[in-house]
Amino acid sequence: MKIGWIGLGHMGLPMATNLYNAGYDIKVWNRDIKKAEKSGLPYVKNLEELLDDREIIITMLFDSKSVEEVYEKILETGKDIKGKIFIDMTTIYPDTAKKIAEMLIKNEAEFLEAPVIGSVIPAKKGLLTIVVSGDEKIFQKCKEIFSILGKEIFYMGDYGVASTMKLVNNTVLGNFLTALCEAVILAEKSGIPREKAIKVLSHGAGKSMILEAKKDKLLHENYDTHFSVNLIHKDLGYAVDLGQEKKVPLLITSTSHQLYNSARAYNLGDLDFSAVLEIFKKLSNIS
Ligand SMILES: NC(=O)c1ccc[n+]([C@@H]2O[C@H](COP(=O)([O-])OP(=O)(O)OC[C@H]3O[C@@H](n4cnc5c(N)ncnc54)[C@H](OP(=O)(O)O)[C@@H]3O)[C@@H](O)[C@H]2O)c1
């Protein structure tokens, strides 16, 4: 099947590259066309071209707003999208996924909502976890594509459920990292060197995929972006909104959300979310 890929950010580029390397006929498009030119992948210069001959179109964008904008543009092209399969892999608010599904189904196209768990390194290795909502027959049709991008694939049922599960996962991710930062600073200000504290934590209560992935960043304060502060701030904001909707008070998540918000205020938004350590340092007057 001919694939069109929209969005070549930190995640989109390695994921599209994996499909290309697996032999798929893929063409990519990115809003900042320079990223498409540099990608080493076959690319088109505008969205319309992508819609002409592609059977499956995958989007990996930033947030709900960007996803709505891109799908509205797709419909505004007036191209016939009947029978095409669209898959959105962005982390978005569950109601947005439902809205996009409705828009596409009205135009006789198919839609799967398939956000991913795991960051840049699992994306490069094709080891993501993928949660998928939508028509199960269409999911089965696309399973081979998902199996190139990820290792664990979960079918979640109706629209909105996969996005909800993704937000649930990221409450753990965002809160666990702020808890780790708090612990590391407590150790440091009590005279325990950061390296030793991280080592002990990685054999104690901190032992986790998250500490494993972030320990070097926390130790060397190297915040090269894998998953940005702006993205975790977006996800925790969606989670807090969902908590409001469902009447579930998200007390811990709200606090973490504000810590990442503070990181944005210090212009750390584009850095890796481990840069929230800098906020804990400021709060405890560590330079
Ligand atoms: N990074 C991770 O570790 C990770 C892990 C799991 C899930 N996710 C989720 O996956 C998604 C992508 O993450 P990422 O790290 O790849 O983000 P990113 O590096 O910021 O890339 C965002 C992509 O979206 C495009 N975009 C943004 N707004 C747009 C708009 N209005 N119209 C068209 N294109 C637009 C950007 O295009 P330009 O290049 O033109 O700006 C870029 O290609 C996010 O929803 C994130 O929450 C990320």
The ligand as a Gaussian input file, in Angstrom:
#p B3LYP/6-31G(d) Opt

LIG

0 1
 N        9.073000      13.080000      21.352000
 C        8.665000      12.031000      22.035000
 O        9.428000      11.404000      22.788000
 C        7.230000      11.547000      21.944000
 C        6.919000      10.283000      22.454000
 C        5.603000       9.813000      22.351000
 C        4.641000      10.610000      21.767000
 N        4.968000      11.853000      21.298000
 C        3.906000      12.652000      20.680000
 O        4.104000      12.575000      19.279000
 C        3.792000      13.830000      18.667000
 C        5.012000      14.329000      17.896000
 O        6.075000      14.540000      18.803000
 P        7.495000      15.101000      18.311000
 O        8.418000      14.991000      19.459000
 O        7.835000      14.491000      17.002000
 O        7.106000      16.659000      18.100000
 P        7.929000      17.752000      17.308000
 O        9.349000      17.347000      17.159000
 O        7.612000      19.055000      17.942000
 O        7.276000      17.725000      15.831000
 C        5.991000      18.235000      15.593000
 C        5.652000      18.071000      14.111000
 O        4.338000      18.638000      13.921000
 C        4.390000      19.573000      12.856000
 N        3.389000      20.619000      13.073000
 C        3.149000      21.302000      14.232000
 N        2.117000      22.161000      14.061000
 C        1.702000      22.013000      12.774000
 C        0.674000      22.609000      11.997000
 N       -0.145000      23.526000      12.515000
 N        0.543000      22.229000      10.697000
 C        1.373000      21.308000      10.160000
 N        2.371000      20.696000      10.850000
 C        2.532000      21.048000      12.134000
 C        5.813000      20.118000      12.898000
 O        6.105000      20.729000      11.657000
 P        7.267000      21.852000      11.527000
 O        8.531000      21.090000      11.388000
 O        6.870000      22.606000      10.314000
 O        7.211000      22.681000      12.792000
 C        6.586000      18.825000      13.163000
 O        6.725000      18.075000      11.987000
 C        3.329000      14.753000      19.799000
 O        1.927000      14.751000      19.884000
 C        3.936000      14.121000      21.035000
 O        3.178000      14.436000      22.203000
 C        6.248000      12.330000      21.347000

